[in-house]
Amino acid sequence: MTTEIPPAVPEEDWETVTDESPTQVELEPGESFLGIKAGERTAEMSDGKEVPVFLFRAYGAQGGDEGVEDGELCSMIGSFKLLGLKDVPDGKLCRITRMRDVPMTGGGRQPMKDYKVQSRNVPG
């Protein structure tokens, strides 16, 4: 039995139905991440609470433990300080910098991660 191989289909003819799983970005105080906003999803936490998850395509190679590559799909869980990303349109370049940890008062609560979020048009 012989199977004929069809001619190559140009890359631009494909429509993505499901993206690959994103690399979750975790920043330490003083670290920044650059990415082009690529959407938003909702994730359910172990306590049943739903939180936004912001998606990005890394802009340039990123350092850190993950070693994120240019164009790699990445995600960040929407903490209180990151909720401003809801107002940033997809396709905008974002710089997210973890500034510090803010101590929270009362009953052994975890410190709040303080972020600075900036956006602009992609250069070029």
URTAFEN-V770545 format. One record per pair of residues at least 6 apart in sequence whose C-alpha atoms are under 8 Angstrom apart, sorted by the first residue. I is the first residue (numbers start at 0). J is the second residue. If there is no record, write none. Layout:
{{I;J} {I;J}}
//
This chain:
{{19;72} {20;72} {21;54} {21;71} {21;72} {21;73} {21;74} {22;65} {22;67} {22;71} {22;72} {22;73} {22;74} {23;73} {23;74} {23;75} {24;65} {24;73} {24;74} {24;75} {25;75} {26;32} {26;96} {26;97} {27;97} {28;96} {28;97} {28;98} {28;99} {28;100} {29;96} {29;97} {29;98} {29;99} {30;96} {30;97} {30;98} {31;94} {31;95} {31;96} {31;97} {32;57} {32;61} {32;93} {32;94} {32;95} {32;96} {33;57} {33;58} {33;59} {33;61} {33;92} {33;93} {33;94} {33;95} {34;55} {34;56} {34;57} {34;58} {34;92} {34;93} {34;94} {35;55} {35;56} {35;57} {35;58} {35;89} {35;90} {35;91} {35;92} {35;93} {35;121} {36;53} {36;54} {36;55} {36;56} {36;87} {36;88} {36;89} {36;90} {36;91} {36;92} {36;93} {37;53} {37;54} {37;55} {37;56} {37;89} {37;90} {38;53} {38;54} {38;55} {38;89} {39;51} {39;52} {39;53} {39;54} {40;51} {40;52} {40;53} {40;54} {41;49} {41;50} {41;51} {41;52} {42;49} {42;50} {42;51} {42;52} {43;49} {43;50} {44;50} {50;76} {50;77} {51;76} {51;77} {52;74} {52;75} {52;76} {52;77} {53;74} {53;75} {53;76} {53;77} {53;84} {54;72} {54;73} {54;74} {54;75} {55;72} {55;73} {55;74} {56;69} {56;70} {56;71} {56;72} {56;73} {57;67} {57;68} {57;69} {57;70} {57;71} {57;72} {57;73} {58;69} {58;70} {58;92} {59;68} {59;69} {59;70} {60;66} {60;67} {60;68} {60;69} {61;67} {61;68} {61;69} {78;112} {80;112} {80;113} {80;114} {80;115} {81;114} {81;116} {83;116} {84;116} {87;118} {90;120} {90;121} {91;118} {91;119} {91;120} {91;121} {92;118} {92;119} {92;120} {92;121} {93;116} {93;117} {93;118} {93;119} {94;116} {94;117} {94;118} {95;114} {95;115} {95;116} {95;117} {96;114} {96;115} {96;116} {97;112} {97;113} {97;114} {97;115} {98;112} {98;113} {98;114} {98;115} {99;112} {99;113} {99;114} {100;110} {100;111} {100;112} {100;113} {101;110} {101;111} {101;112} {101;113} {102;109} {102;110} {102;111} {103;109} {103;110} {103;111}}
//
